Amino acid sequence: SALPEKKMVFKGLTVNKEDMNTLMLTPLIHYPLPGGSALITFEEAKVAQRIIEAREHTVELSCGEELEELDRCRVRVQAVPVEILLPSALEVRLTQSSRSILVSDLPNLGISKETLLDKLELFFSKTKNGGSEVESREFLDDSGQVVLTFTQDGVAEPLIERGRIQVLVGKGKYEVKISPCMSGDIADLQLQPSRCPRTVLILGIPDVLSEESMRDALEIHFQKASRGGGEVDALAYVPAGRTGMAVFVEDTG
């Protein structure tokens, strides 16, 4: 329960027979941020490393104004590395549903998703079309495919064996593809800690400025080369008394 929530997107890509067991995994990791903290992502990893090595930083809150030494306001903060857990090995167990089919190659008729689902349910609920009563239907937004689940066993398999079928939608007939509906369970997932190379977590930020002013003051300070900083790519600040959530995605830069 103390670990950050991990959401992962699985993208399968089959190029030829030799690649059928390969799986592309894209981490999408939610990282909780406590109040009085900030996440700073620098354009260069070496800058982040310098900031972490210095650890203690004194940030000017006067935002560059020409003030007397006694009138200046400073806060001391700590810079620590950001470590997250990334999957190093993954085993997925696939099972085929005995009552569901996957319908693809759907026609683009300019109708709503609900209307299309109604048309498909109406067609596949008729025994003369090889179907039966439909228990549920689901439109998969990420693929544009539809999952139909029947109330009875033994209906899905003959439809899958046919492979393709002419479906009557409105006044036209369109050929769609029928495939098995597979569900996957994670049988084994191994994780290893990984340090974010360009991101630094800043802790101990007091609630003495407005959110926007504090964000500006932090960015001004940590982009100064004279303080060991550099160009800031992104900055997220969470004031004291609140909590935040950062989302880490794959660094493609």
N, C-alpha and C positions, 0 to 999 in steps of 0.2 A: 504493500500500500504506500510505501514511501518512495516508490519509483515513479518517474514521469509516465504519463499515459502514452502508449505507443500505437499509432495508427499507420498501417502500411498499405500501399497500393500495389497490387500484383498485376504485372503486364506480361502476358505470355506471347511469344513471337516464334512461330514455326517457319523456318526457311526451307529446310529439307529434313529428310528422315533422321539424319544424325543429330539434329538440333531439337528433337521432339521432347527431350527430358530437361531442356534448359529453361530457366525461369528468370525473368528480370524482376528485381525487387527494388522498389523505390521507397525509402523511409519517409514517413511524414510524422514527426515526433512532436508531441505537445509537452512543453517544458514549463512547469509552474514558476512564477516569479513572486517573491515576497515583497511586501511593502518596503519602501525606502531603498529600492534597487533599480538598476538600469542595465540593459544589455546593449553593448556597443559592438557593431561589426565594422571592422576596418577594411579598406581596400587591399591592404597587404598583410600577410600573416606575420611578417617580422615585426610590424608595429604592435600587433596584439601581444606578441611574445615579450617585447620590451615593457609594455604596460604591466603585464603580469609579474615580470621579474622585479619591477620597482615596488609593487604591492601597495604601499601607502602613497596616496596622492592628496595634495592640498589644492582645492578648487576655489578660484576666485569667483565670488558671486556678484561683483560690481559690474560684470559684463563689459570690462574694458574701459570703464569711465575713469577719467583723471581725478582720482580722489587722494586725499592725504592718507599717509600710512595708517593712522589711527582710525580713519573712517572706513577702511576697507573691511569687507566681510569675507571670511574664508571658512571652508568646511573640509574636514579630513575624511576621506573615503578609502575603501579597500578594493583592490582589483584581484579577482580570482579567476582561474580558468573555468570554462564550461565543459563538463564531461557528460556525455549522454551514452545510452546503451544502443548499439547497433547490432542487427542480426548478422551472425557469421555463418550459421548453417540452418537450413530450413528443410523440414520434411513434411509434405502434405499428403494426406490420404484422401483419395477421391472415391466417391460412391455415386452410382447412377440411381436416380429416382425411378421407382417403378410406376408412378402415376403421373409424372410430369413430362412435358415435351418443351423443347426450345424452338420457337418459330422465328426464322430470320428471312432475309431477302424480301422484306415487306415492301409493298408498293408505296410510293409517295403520292398520296391522293389529296393532300392539302386539307385533311380533316383532323379533328382533335384526337388526342391519344385515347380519350374515353370512348369516342365514337368508333375508332379502329378496334379497340378491345371488345366493344359490343358486337361488332361485325364478326370478329374472329370467334368469340364465344358462341354466337348464334350458329356459325358454320360447324364448329367442332363439337357442338352439343348434339348434333343429329347423327343417329346410328347409320343412316345411308351414306354419310361421308366418312364412316369409319370411326366416329367419335362417340362420346357419351356425355352425361351431365358434367358440366365444368364446375369444380369446387371453388377455384380461385384463378385469377389472372393478374399478371404483373408486367408492366412495361419497364424494361431496363434502360434507363436514360443514358448510361455510359456506352451502350452498344447499339441501341435502337432495336433490340430484339424483345420478344415477348415470351414469358413463361406461362404455360397453361397447365393447371393441375386438375385431373379428373377425380371424380368421387370413387371410381372403381379401379381395381387393378386389372391388368390385361388389355387396357385400351391403348396405352402409350406405345408399347412395343411394336404392334403392327404398323402404326403410323410412322415410327422411326425407321422401320425396314423399308417403307416406301420411299423415304428420302426426300422426295419432292411431291407436291400435291397442288392441284389447281383449286384455288379458293375463290368463291363467289363473294365479291364485295360490292354492294350496290348493284349496278347493272353490268359490271365487268368481271372477268375472270383473270386472276393473277396467280402465277406460280410462286409458291413460297417453299422454303427449305425447312424440313423437320429434322431436328437433331436431338440426341439424348440430353437430358438436363442433369448436369453434374454438380455435386456439392462437395466442397473440400473442407476437411478438418485438419488443423495443424497437429501433427503427431509428435513433432519434436522441433523446438526452436531454441537455438543456442545464441546467446548474446555476449558481446564483448564491449568493454568501455572504450569510448573514443573521444578525444579532445577536439573541440571545434577550433580549427587553426586560426580563424580570423575574428572570432567573437570573444568578448571579455564580459564577465559579470561584475558590476560595480555594486558594492554593498555599503550600508551605513550612511545613506543619504538622508539628512534631516529634512523635515517638512517646514522649510523656512521661506520658500518662494512659491509662486504659482507654478502649475505644472508646465506651462509653456516656457516660462522664464528659466526654470531649473533645467529643462531640456536644452535650451539655448546655451546656458552657462556650461553644462557638461560637454556639449559638442564643441564650443569654443575652446575649452581647456584641452580636450583630448585630441584636437586636430593640430595643436601647436607642436611643431617639430622641436622647439626649444624645451618642451616638457616631455620629450620622448614619444610624442603622438604622431599622427599622420592623418591622411584623408579618411573621413568617416563615411562608410557606405550606408549604414542604417543605425538608428538609435531608438530604443524603446525605454521609457521611464515609468515606473510605478510609484506613486507617492506613498508615504507612510500611512498605515491604516487601511490600505487597499491591497488587493492581490491582482495579478495579471497572468496571462498565458501566452507564451511565445511558441510559434510553430516553426520547426526546423525542417527544411527541405534539402534535397540533394544539391550540393554546390556544383553547378555546371560551368562556373567561370574559369 
